[in-house]
Amino acid sequence: MFLEILKAILMGIVEGITEWLPISSTGHMILVEQVVKFNASEEFMSMFRVVIQLGAILAVVVLFWNKLWPFGLRHGRVCSKPAVWQLWFKVVAATIPVLIISPLDDWFEARFYNYITVAAMLILYGVLFILVENRRTAPHVTRLEQITYREAFIIGVWQMLAIIPGTSRSGATIVGGLLLGLSRACVAEFTFFLAIPVMAGASLLKVVKFVLSGAAMTGTEIAVLVVGCVVAFVVSLAAIRFLMDYVKRHNFKFFGLYRIVLGLIVLAVAAITAIV
């Protein structure tokens, strides 16, 4: 059990870092799983890969609570915050495309959940980041309240592309937001908020499917899931703070280069392995 807990800690660290940086959490977890094998059923692992994201979501809620909670106090009375309600309505608008494509999630997982797909998407979106940053003009949207419903929906369409492993949900939405003229800080923050309904819904769906399949978790698997979520939460706190500070002074080219280099390394290792 001790070894499995260590693996869960590693996966929590990977999830906490890569969920918010535009480098693909799913892609990195697939790569890590090529080396780190859990002593668990495939049904549990399919659920674990998604539910571990709940820890990461909680980090967003904790860090941005004042911007997310639509109620406040004024003169001792509870009052509503119209700007926060507007933000949530835009998040809902951006979530609609994901709801449309979500029934295909299992189909994509069965066919594209492999390191070759991950490598290809890492490289493709790495190139996109560099191209987008090279043509970057002064942003016309610098605050969340300036995002229109049309822009929110289009960002949601980009988010749909994250159904392909290696794409990165945050990577796709950031690219889409940059193309629409959002500032780096603004699109990064909006991406964090979009994750709440999407990842919470995906986690709930995976748990329901796991239960309906008749599978049951062992004591070790429960411990692995809890530890993974807790570690993902703690690491996400640091990762989110890092990204918000980073984008105030830098562009996303570094992440694009990182994706390209990692994708090429994965393809090279795959080629060498095939030859050997």
GIWOHU-V123787 format. One record per residue. N is the residue number from 1. RES is the residue in three letters. PSI is psi in whole degrees, 0 to 359 (NA if undefined). OMEGA is omega in whole degrees, 0 to 359 (NA if undefined). NEAR is the number of other ideal C-beta (glycine too) atoms within 10 Angstrom. Layout:
# GIWOHU-V123787
n,res,psi,omega,near
N,RES,PSI,OMEGA,NEAR
N,RES,PSI,OMEGA,NEAR
This chain:
# GIWOHU-V123787
n,res,psi,omega,near
1,MET,322,181,11
2,PHE,317,180,7
3,LEU,321,179,11
4,GLU,324,178,17
5,ILE,319,177,15
6,LEU,320,178,12
7,LYS,319,180,20
8,ALA,322,178,26
9,ILE,316,178,17
10,LEU,315,181,15
11,MET,325,177,24
12,GLY,322,178,24
13,ILE,314,180,17
14,VAL,314,180,22
15,GLU,313,183,28
16,GLY,324,180,29
17,ILE,311,191,19
18,THR,344,180,22
19,GLU,325,187,31
20,TRP,332,174,28
21,LEU,144,186,23
22,PRO,57,184,25
23,ILE,7,175,23
24,SER,102,177,29
25,SER,316,180,27
26,THR,317,179,25
27,GLY,315,180,28
28,HIS,324,179,22
29,MET,324,176,22
30,ILE,316,181,21
31,LEU,317,179,21
32,VAL,322,181,16
33,GLU,343,175,17
34,GLN,338,181,13
35,VAL,317,183,7
36,VAL,111,181,15
37,LYS,124,178,9
38,PHE,147,174,18
39,ASN,70,184,12
40,ALA,162,180,18
41,SER,157,179,17
42,GLU,328,177,9
43,GLU,318,179,16
44,PHE,317,183,21
45,MET,322,178,15
46,SER,321,179,19
47,MET,319,182,25
48,PHE,318,182,23
49,ARG,331,182,20
50,VAL,314,186,20
51,VAL,333,178,21
52,ILE,340,179,29
53,GLN,342,180,26
54,LEU,325,177,19
55,GLY,320,179,25
56,ALA,320,179,27
57,ILE,317,182,22
58,LEU,327,178,18
59,ALA,320,178,24
60,VAL,315,181,24
61,VAL,317,181,15
62,VAL,314,184,13
63,LEU,326,185,16
64,PHE,27,185,16
65,TRP,314,183,9
66,ASN,330,179,9
67,LYS,343,185,15
68,LEU,330,183,18
69,TRP,119,188,11
70,PRO,11,180,15
71,PHE,151,178,10
72,GLY,183,179,12
73,LEU,134,176,8
74,ARG,118,183,9
75,HIS,38,177,5
76,GLY,3,181,5
77,ARG,148,178,7
78,VAL,130,179,8
79,CYS,160,180,11
80,SER,149,178,11
81,LYS,100,183,16
82,PRO,321,182,10
83,ALA,324,180,12
84,VAL,320,176,18
85,TRP,319,178,12
86,GLN,319,178,15
87,LEU,315,180,21
88,TRP,323,177,14
89,PHE,323,178,12
90,LYS,324,176,24
91,VAL,319,178,21
92,VAL,317,179,15
93,ALA,321,180,19
94,ALA,342,182,28
95,THR,338,183,20
96,ILE,313,180,13
97,PRO,323,180,18
98,VAL,322,178,21
99,LEU,325,181,14
100,ILE,320,186,12
101,ILE,348,185,15
102,SER,328,178,16
103,PRO,342,180,9
104,LEU,4,185,11
105,ASP,312,181,16
106,ASP,324,179,13
107,TRP,315,179,10
108,PHE,320,181,14
109,GLU,319,182,15
110,ALA,330,187,9
111,ARG,335,186,11
112,PHE,4,181,18
113,TYR,73,180,19
114,ASN,164,187,13
115,TYR,338,178,20
116,ILE,314,177,12
117,THR,317,180,18
118,VAL,312,181,27
119,ALA,316,181,24
120,ALA,317,180,18
121,MET,325,176,25
122,LEU,313,181,32
123,ILE,314,182,20
124,LEU,310,183,16
125,TYR,337,172,30
126,GLY,315,177,26
127,VAL,319,180,15
128,LEU,317,179,19
129,PHE,315,182,27
130,ILE,317,180,19
131,LEU,316,181,13
132,VAL,317,181,20
133,GLU,326,179,17
134,ASN,329,180,10
135,ARG,9,186,9
136,ARG,132,174,15
137,THR,176,181,6
138,ALA,128,181,7
139,PRO,146,177,17
140,HIS,355,176,10
141,VAL,112,183,18
142,THR,353,179,13
143,ARG,149,183,12
144,LEU,321,183,19
145,GLU,345,179,12
146,GLN,346,179,14
147,ILE,128,179,23
148,THR,167,178,12
149,TYR,325,178,13
150,ARG,314,180,11
151,GLU,321,178,21
152,ALA,316,181,22
153,PHE,318,180,15
154,ILE,320,176,19
155,ILE,323,177,28
156,GLY,324,176,24
157,VAL,318,176,17
158,TRP,324,180,22
159,GLN,330,178,24
160,MET,326,184,21
161,LEU,341,181,19
162,ALA,356,177,23
163,ILE,340,177,19
164,ILE,120,181,22
165,PRO,138,180,24
166,GLY,348,181,31
167,THR,312,185,27
168,SER,117,178,31
169,ARG,312,179,27
170,SER,324,179,26
171,GLY,315,181,30
172,ALA,315,182,25
173,THR,326,178,30
174,ILE,316,177,29
175,VAL,313,179,25
176,GLY,317,180,23
177,GLY,320,178,26
178,LEU,319,179,22
179,LEU,332,180,16
180,LEU,352,178,19
181,GLY,18,176,17
182,LEU,148,176,27
183,SER,160,182,19
184,ARG,316,181,23
185,ALA,320,181,18
186,CYS,313,182,21
187,VAL,328,178,28
188,ALA,316,181,24
189,GLU,317,179,22
190,PHE,324,177,24
191,THR,321,177,26
192,PHE,315,183,26
193,PHE,324,178,19
194,LEU,331,183,24
195,ALA,333,187,23
196,ILE,301,180,18
197,PRO,324,183,17
198,VAL,309,184,22
199,MET,324,177,20
200,ALA,317,179,15
201,GLY,318,180,14
202,ALA,320,179,19
203,SER,315,179,18
204,LEU,317,181,13
205,LEU,318,180,16
206,LYS,320,179,20
207,VAL,316,179,14
208,VAL,315,179,11
209,LYS,322,180,16
210,PHE,315,181,20
211,VAL,316,182,12
212,LEU,337,178,8
213,SER,349,180,12
214,GLY,2,180,7
215,ALA,156,178,15
216,ALA,146,181,11
217,MET,140,173,18
218,THR,170,178,14
219,GLY,321,179,8
220,THR,318,180,18
221,GLU,323,177,21
222,ILE,316,179,11
223,ALA,319,179,15
224,VAL,316,181,27
225,LEU,315,181,20
226,VAL,313,181,14
227,VAL,317,179,20
228,GLY,316,180,28
229,CYS,317,181,23
230,VAL,315,180,17
231,VAL,319,178,21
232,ALA,322,179,31
233,PHE,310,183,22
234,VAL,314,182,14
235,VAL,324,179,23
236,SER,324,178,26
237,LEU,315,181,18
238,ALA,319,183,13
239,ALA,318,180,21
240,ILE,316,178,23
241,ARG,318,180,13
242,PHE,312,184,13
243,LEU,318,181,23
244,MET,325,177,17
245,ASP,322,182,11
246,TYR,314,185,17
247,VAL,348,176,18
248,LYS,339,186,11
249,ARG,347,184,7
250,HIS,165,174,11
251,ASN,188,185,17
252,PHE,10,183,26
253,LYS,323,180,16
254,PHE,317,180,13
255,PHE,325,176,24
256,GLY,315,179,26
257,LEU,318,178,14
258,TYR,316,181,16
259,ARG,316,182,28
260,ILE,313,181,18
261,VAL,314,180,13
262,LEU,318,179,21
263,GLY,318,179,24
264,LEU,322,177,14
265,ILE,316,180,13
266,VAL,315,179,22
267,LEU,321,179,17
268,ALA,316,178,11
269,VAL,320,180,14
270,ALA,319,181,15
271,ALA,316,179,10
272,ILE,318,179,9
273,THR,319,180,8
274,ALA,320,180,7
275,ILE,316,180,6
276,VAL,NA,NA,5
